[in-house]
Every structure is written in C-alpha cells, then in structure tokens.
Amino acid sequence: MMNETADIRAYLRDLRICVVIPTYNNAGTLLDVIRSVSEYCADIIVVNDGSTDATGELLAQPDVPATVISYTPNKGKGTALVTGFREALKRGFCYAITIDSDGQHYASDIPLFAETVALQPDCLIVGSRGMKHDNMPQKNTFANKFSNFWFVVQTGRRLPDTQSGYRLYPLAKMGDMRLITSRYEGELEMLVRSAWRNIPIVAVPVKVYYPPEGERVSHFRPARDFTRISLLNTFFCFAAILYGYPSMLIRKLFN
C-alpha cells in the first residue's frame, strides 16, 4: 500500500488521473462526495446530468473544488460519463476514476485504484463491492449475478461485480468510444466493449455504504432499466459471435 505520508493528490496527478462524478438529483449527498474526493484528488469533473433539485445552486458555489459541466434535460448516466471522459481527455488525463454521487462509495479507496493502475498500466479497474452488505437491496444482488453471467457469455471473462459504478477507466486506451446506449446500461456497454478490445480488466475490493431504504435516493427503475439491460445483453450475445470473439482473437494474434 502507498505510504500514509505520501502526497496522494500529487501521486494521482503524476499518473494523470482525474475523478469524474456524474450526478442527477443527489443534492443531499453531492457536496460531501466532492469534498471527500478532493482530499485524495485535486482534479475533479462533475457532470450535472439535468438535475431538477438544488444541485445546480450547490455546484454554483465558488468554493466547490471541481470543474462543473451542466446541461438539460437529463440524458442518462452513460451520456454523463462520456461527457466527463471527453473533458478529461481534453485536459490531458490518461485515466478517470468514476464515483457515484449518492454517497455509497468511499473516497478512501481512491489510492487503491491508483496503486493498481501503476502496477498494471492501461487496465480498466472495477471496484468489487461484494454481495453481502447491510441494507443492500435484494434486487441488486439478483441484478448483479444476472449481469455477471452474461458478461462471461459475451467476453469469456469473469468479474465479481459488473454493475459497480466505482471504476477506473483507461481513457487513452479506450479512445473516443461512442456508446449505442445512454443510461445505466452504458456502464455495461463500456465494460463489454473494453473486453473486446483486449483491455485488461481488474477487480479490486472496495467498501460500500447502503443507507436504510427510506434514506436512499436511487434513480434505477427496475422494470424499465432491467428491460433495457436485457435487450442490450441480447444484442451483445449476437455481437459477441459476429464481432466480439473474432475481434479479441485477431487482436491477440497481432499483439
């Protein structure tokens, strides 16, 4: 582990790592997330994805330690992430750590991502939450197992948590990846397409906090979003046969 006395912020800057925080109507937790992240990373990009609560007013405060990108209407998490990545590339960053704005992730895990990518450059890192946590909704456990299964089918790789939003993306390696999806399923698409490009994907254990059900602010709509994810998985199963597996084989042979 990194020495406790090391300047973590300088370490991330040397590795050209920034943090991208997509947010939609999480005014109650957003500022706490930004400030906790700023203890570890000086380069933060917040993408306000058409929030209709007090998010805009909070981000307008002069002491918010982040670059803010705002637009309306809401376009979905996938679009927000791509918007943040393009800004990061424009600013010369090679990697972007993504962290949700609802407070479930711990910024103290950021050094772990940096240490891992320093040892394995150009890898995509997924923060694995594990499936046994206090207050973790049962639907999350099922959805994650469902997603993990189809990820193996589509890529031949295994991951313990394909739905975690706490990740490090190798921006330079991914290039300007244009998504065919725009919302939650965009994270799955980036994961599958990165695997098809033979980008190494590494899982690291991270802590997670699930507040009691009455306090959680979730924008996941089970019926609608699960349907979209299922349709995407169906498409990727066919695409894996026609493009994904041949592409991985060709890249492996030429590399």
C-alpha positions as CSV (number, residue, x, y, z in Angstrom):
1,M,0.0,0.0,0.0
2,M,1.0,3.6,-0.6
3,N,2.9,5.2,2.3
4,E,0.5,7.1,4.5
5,T,2.7,10.2,4.4
6,A,2.8,10.3,0.6
7,D,1.1,13.2,-1.2
8,I,-1.7,11.2,-2.8
9,R,-3.0,14.2,-4.7
10,A,0.4,14.7,-6.4
11,Y,0.7,10.9,-7.0
12,L,-2.6,10.9,-8.9
13,R,-1.6,14.0,-10.9
14,D,1.7,12.3,-11.8
15,L,-0.3,9.3,-13.1
16,R,-2.7,11.7,-15.0
17,I,-5.7,10.5,-13.1
18,C,-8.8,12.6,-12.5
19,V,-12.2,11.8,-10.9
20,V,-15.5,12.0,-12.8
21,I,-18.7,12.3,-10.8
22,P,-21.9,12.0,-12.8
23,T,-24.9,13.3,-10.8
24,Y,-28.7,13.6,-11.1
25,N,-30.8,14.9,-8.3
26,N,-28.4,13.9,-5.5
27,A,-28.2,17.3,-3.8
28,G,-28.3,15.8,-0.4
29,T,-25.0,13.9,-0.7
30,L,-23.2,15.5,-3.7
31,L,-21.1,18.1,-1.8
32,D,-20.0,15.6,0.8
33,V,-18.9,13.3,-2.0
34,I,-17.0,16.1,-3.8
35,R,-15.2,17.2,-0.7
36,S,-14.3,13.7,0.4
37,V,-12.9,13.0,-3.1
38,S,-10.9,16.3,-3.1
39,E,-8.9,15.0,-0.1
40,Y,-7.3,12.5,-2.5
41,C,-7.6,14.0,-5.9
42,A,-7.3,17.7,-7.0
43,D,-8.7,17.1,-10.4
44,I,-12.5,16.5,-10.2
45,I,-15.0,16.8,-13.0
46,V,-18.7,16.9,-12.0
47,V,-21.3,16.3,-14.7
48,N,-24.7,17.7,-13.7
49,D,-27.0,15.5,-15.9
50,G,-30.1,17.7,-16.0
51,S,-30.8,17.8,-12.3
52,T,-34.1,19.4,-11.2
53,D,-33.3,19.7,-7.5
54,A,-30.9,22.1,-5.8
55,T,-27.8,20.5,-7.5
56,G,-27.3,23.5,-9.8
57,E,-27.3,26.0,-6.9
58,L,-24.9,23.9,-4.9
59,L,-22.4,23.5,-7.7
60,A,-22.5,27.2,-8.4
61,Q,-20.9,28.0,-5.0
62,P,-17.4,29.4,-5.5
63,D,-15.8,27.1,-3.0
64,V,-16.8,23.8,-4.8
65,P,-13.4,22.2,-5.7
66,A,-14.4,20.8,-9.1
67,T,-14.9,21.6,-12.8
68,V,-18.6,21.5,-13.4
69,I,-20.4,20.6,-16.7
70,S,-24.1,21.1,-16.7
71,Y,-26.8,20.5,-19.3
72,T,-30.5,19.9,-19.6
73,P,-32.6,17.8,-20.0
74,N,-31.4,14.6,-18.2
75,K,-29.7,12.3,-20.8
76,G,-28.7,9.4,-18.6
77,K,-25.6,8.1,-16.8
78,G,-23.9,6.7,-19.9
79,T,-24.0,10.1,-21.6
80,A,-22.9,11.9,-18.4
81,L,-19.8,9.6,-18.2
82,V,-18.9,10.1,-21.8
83,T,-19.2,13.8,-21.4
84,G,-16.9,13.7,-18.4
85,F,-14.4,11.5,-20.2
86,R,-14.2,13.8,-23.2
87,E,-13.5,16.7,-20.9
88,A,-10.8,14.7,-19.1
89,L,-9.2,13.8,-22.4
90,K,-9.3,17.4,-23.5
91,R,-7.4,18.3,-20.3
92,G,-4.8,15.7,-20.9
93,F,-5.8,13.0,-18.4
94,C,-5.0,9.3,-19.2
95,Y,-7.3,7.8,-16.6
96,A,-10.6,8.7,-15.0
97,I,-12.0,7.2,-11.7
98,T,-15.8,7.3,-11.7
99,I,-17.6,7.5,-8.4
100,D,-21.3,7.8,-7.8
101,S,-22.8,10.9,-6.1
102,D,-25.2,9.1,-3.8
103,G,-22.5,8.6,-1.1
104,Q,-22.3,4.8,-1.3
105,H,-18.6,4.7,-2.3
106,Y,-15.7,5.7,0.0
107,A,-13.2,8.1,-1.4
108,S,-10.6,6.5,0.8
109,D,-10.4,3.7,-1.8
110,I,-9.1,6.0,-4.5
111,P,-5.4,5.3,-3.7
112,L,-6.1,1.6,-4.3
113,F,-7.1,2.4,-7.9
114,A,-4.0,4.5,-8.4
115,E,-1.7,1.8,-6.9
116,T,-3.3,-0.9,-9.1
117,V,-3.0,1.0,-12.4
118,A,0.6,2.0,-11.6
119,L,1.4,-1.7,-11.4
120,Q,-0.8,-2.6,-14.4
121,P,-0.9,0.4,-16.8
122,D,-3.8,0.7,-19.2
123,C,-6.1,-1.6,-17.3
124,L,-9.7,-1.0,-16.6
125,I,-10.3,-1.4,-12.8
126,V,-13.7,-2.3,-11.3
127,G,-14.4,-1.8,-7.6
128,S,-15.9,-5.0,-6.4
129,R,-18.4,-4.4,-3.6
130,G,-19.1,-8.0,-2.7
131,M,-22.7,-9.1,-2.3
132,K,-23.2,-9.2,1.5
133,H,-23.6,-5.8,3.0
134,D,-26.1,-4.3,5.5
135,N,-29.1,-2.8,3.8
136,M,-28.1,-4.0,0.3
137,P,-31.3,-4.3,-1.7
138,Q,-32.1,-7.9,-2.7
139,K,-32.8,-6.7,-6.3
140,N,-29.2,-5.5,-6.5
141,T,-27.8,-9.0,-5.7
142,F,-30.0,-10.6,-8.4
143,A,-29.2,-8.0,-11.0
144,N,-25.5,-8.3,-10.4
145,K,-25.5,-12.1,-10.7
146,F,-27.6,-11.8,-13.8
147,S,-25.2,-9.3,-15.3
148,N,-22.1,-11.2,-14.3
149,F,-23.4,-14.3,-16.0
150,W,-24.0,-12.6,-19.4
151,F,-20.6,-10.8,-19.2
152,V,-18.9,-14.3,-19.1
153,V,-21.0,-15.3,-22.1
154,Q,-20.2,-12.2,-24.1
155,T,-16.5,-11.9,-23.3
156,G,-15.2,-15.2,-21.8
157,R,-14.1,-13.2,-18.7
158,R,-15.3,-13.4,-15.1
159,L,-15.9,-10.4,-12.8
160,P,-17.4,-10.4,-9.4
161,D,-19.2,-7.1,-9.8
162,T,-20.1,-6.0,-13.3
163,Q,-22.6,-3.4,-12.0
164,S,-20.3,-1.4,-9.8
165,G,-20.0,2.3,-10.7
166,Y,-16.8,2.7,-8.9
167,R,-14.2,2.2,-11.6
168,L,-11.0,3.5,-13.2
169,Y,-11.2,3.8,-17.0
170,P,-8.0,3.9,-19.2
171,L,-9.1,6.8,-21.3
172,A,-6.2,6.8,-23.7
173,K,-6.6,3.1,-24.3
174,M,-10.4,3.3,-24.8
175,G,-10.1,6.3,-27.2
176,D,-13.3,8.2,-28.1
177,M,-15.7,5.3,-27.5
178,R,-19.1,6.2,-28.8
179,L,-21.9,4.4,-27.0
180,I,-25.0,3.0,-28.5
181,T,-26.7,3.3,-25.1
182,S,-27.1,6.4,-22.9
183,R,-28.3,5.4,-19.4
184,Y,-27.3,2.8,-16.7
185,E,-26.6,0.2,-19.3
186,G,-23.9,2.4,-20.7
187,E,-21.5,1.2,-18.0
188,L,-22.1,-2.4,-19.1
189,E,-21.5,-1.5,-22.7
190,M,-18.2,0.1,-21.9
191,L,-17.1,-3.0,-19.9
192,V,-18.0,-5.4,-22.7
193,R,-16.5,-3.3,-25.5
194,S,-13.3,-2.8,-23.5
195,A,-13.0,-6.6,-23.1
196,W,-13.5,-7.0,-26.8
197,R,-10.6,-4.6,-27.3
198,N,-8.5,-6.9,-25.1
199,I,-8.1,-4.2,-22.4
200,P,-7.1,-5.9,-19.2
201,I,-9.9,-5.7,-16.6
202,V,-9.0,-6.0,-13.0
203,A,-11.3,-6.3,-9.9
204,V,-10.3,-4.7,-6.6
205,P,-12.3,-4.9,-3.4
206,V,-13.9,-1.7,-2.2
207,K,-16.0,-0.6,0.7
208,V,-19.7,0.4,0.2
209,Y,-22.3,2.0,2.3
210,Y,-26.0,1.4,1.8
211,P,-28.2,3.7,3.8
212,P,-31.6,2.5,5.2
213,E,-34.2,2.1,2.5
214,G,-36.1,5.2,3.4
215,E,-33.0,7.3,3.1
216,R,-31.7,6.0,-0.3
217,V,-32.1,8.1,-3.4
218,S,-32.0,5.8,-6.3
219,H,-32.9,6.6,-9.9
220,F,-32.8,3.0,-11.0
221,R,-36.2,1.9,-12.3
222,P,-36.3,-1.9,-12.1
223,A,-38.9,-2.7,-14.8
224,R,-37.7,-0.1,-17.3
225,D,-34.0,-0.3,-16.7
226,F,-33.9,-4.1,-16.4
227,T,-35.7,-4.3,-19.7
228,R,-33.1,-2.1,-21.4
229,I,-30.3,-4.1,-19.9
230,S,-31.9,-7.4,-21.1
231,L,-32.2,-6.0,-24.6
232,L,-28.6,-4.9,-24.6
233,N,-27.5,-8.3,-23.4
234,T,-29.4,-10.0,-26.2
235,F,-27.7,-7.7,-28.7
236,F,-24.3,-8.3,-27.2
237,C,-24.7,-12.1,-27.4
238,F,-25.2,-11.8,-31.1
239,A,-22.5,-9.2,-31.5
240,A,-20.1,-11.3,-29.5
241,I,-20.4,-14.1,-32.1
242,L,-20.1,-11.8,-35.1
243,Y,-17.6,-9.3,-33.8
244,G,-16.5,-9.6,-30.2
245,Y,-14.8,-13.0,-30.1
246,P,-13.3,-12.7,-33.6
247,S,-12.0,-9.2,-32.7
248,M,-10.4,-10.5,-29.5
249,L,-8.7,-13.3,-31.4
250,I,-7.4,-11.1,-34.1
251,R,-6.1,-8.5,-31.6
252,K,-4.4,-11.3,-29.6
253,L,-2.7,-12.8,-32.7
254,F,-1.4,-9.4,-33.9
255,N,-0.2,-8.4,-30.4
